[in-house]
Amino acid sequence: MLNKIINLTVFFTGGAVLVLEVSATRTLSPHFGNTIFTVSSILSVVLGALAIGYLCGGKLADRSPHLSLFFGIIWLGGLTVLLMNITTKLFLDTWFSGLGNMLGPLLASLLLFFMPSLFLGMLSPFAIRLKSEQGQTQKIGSNSGEVFFFSTAGSIVGSLMTGFLFIPNVGVSRIILLTGLSLLIVGFAGLFFFKFNKRYLISIIVLSFILSGATLIFSERPLIAGEIYHAEGTYERIAVADNTPNFEGRRTLFLDKSASSVIFLSDGSPLATLYAKYLELGTLLEEEPENILVLGGGGYAIPRYAKQLFPKAEIDVVEIEPRLFELSKKYFYLNDTSKITNYVQDGRMFLANSQKKYDIIFIDVYSSFISIPSHMTTIEFFALVKEHLSDKGMLLANVIGSLDHSNNRFFTAKIKTFSSIFPNTRIFAISDPQSLEPQNFVFVATKKGENNYIEIAAKQSKSLFCGKS
């Protein structure tokens, strides 16, 4: 019976490790972006903590192979998991916000994920020693195999359930809260049934209740000021906020912490961001566009404005985040969806499987410096876009970048890549062409070089728009 309890406990704690590891990326990405630095930092810290935990757990088990200590470690693991939510809310935006997207996620990972992973890593060698203590000293190989089997099986289940079930339906903060509570309960139950000192158990119960309550309060705190809605999307955290700093009088869609779409609260106008107005360049085409493609729906401000400018056009919108279309109907005045066809799909995959030509293609997937779909910045991608642009059509792309080349070589590389496929290109700085600060740029291009749309756009940009070329 005890052997089965140990196996089930190892299965559960193995699952908890992967629940935390998968959730860790979604914990840090709103602050540092879903970059390779974030993923590498989390994996390195968790693996390092597990390695140290295996070493320490084995030595501790040899010194004191008691069930009460085994379940006490589980309880401590739950305690540190609960502290993660509090630490995230208190320190990520204050202590680590100025450390950049390379050092920031590494130090944040050490603060948040090292101790829980360390305690949970101690359990496998401890379980092997406990099994041996139950008169199975001649089966060390079998005991080790069982422990690693159940731990790995739990990890597989935890990983799949977190990605496919927990994050889309529960949310990261609550996942961490429930994981911590579950570890506390398992640890406490083991201490209780295996006759741990009852006086200490009372202190453990009180501390567990206090920390659980504090964690629940912190887990419900909004990440962004003025939030009226938030949820975990399939790919990013989604939030809708009103009157946030720098967006007074406006409603903003945030994906992680990057502003994706902005409208005016007073009338729902989609022109709260200047780059949207560059869609008016489509009026320079010789014929009114019949087919328009928008890659990246966000809050569907661009499709709404395209519908206003070109009421006869068929508008295809490709947005990979499934929730945003319905969310835009509720919060971003997407009331009339006639002539708008929504595709929940990756933009590059959509183009690869489509034969349709478009008179205007508007690319709006580059939402920030730190959340860039790299597969949509390549020569192959822009060549694919060119294939779907009609001969007399126009391509527009909203890109966030900086003219400070020393700190943003990626933006410079993007310009070169774009221009290599579309030689007839003009780039408009939305705020100030002299500024080295991050800002929006609109890339405008045509398929053929002999038309004069680009030059007309350049001449009219100062009168039509607030931006400059």
ABEGO torsion letter per residue (X at the ends): XAAAAAAAAAAAAAAAAAAAAAAAAAAAAAAAEBBAAAAAAAAAAAAAAAAAAAAAAAAAAAABBBAAAAAAAAAAAAAAAAAAAAAAAAAAAAAAAAAEAAAAAAAAAAAAAAAAAAAAAAAAAAAAAAAAAAGAAAAAAAAAAAAAAAAAAAAAAAAAAAAAAAAAAAEAAAAAAAAAAAAAAAAAAAAAAAGBBAAAAAAAAAAAAAAAAAAAAAAABBABBGBABBBBBAABBBBBBBGBBGABGBBBBBBEABBABBBBAAAGBAAABAAAAAAAAAAABABBBABBBBBGAEAGAAAAAAAAABAABBBBBBBABAAAAAAAAAAAGBABABGBBBBBBBAAAAAAABABBBABBBBBABABAABBBAAAABAAAAAAAAAABBAABBBBBBBBBBABAAABAAAAAAAAAAAAABABBBBBBAABAABABBBBBBBBBBABAABAAAAAAAAAAAAABABBX
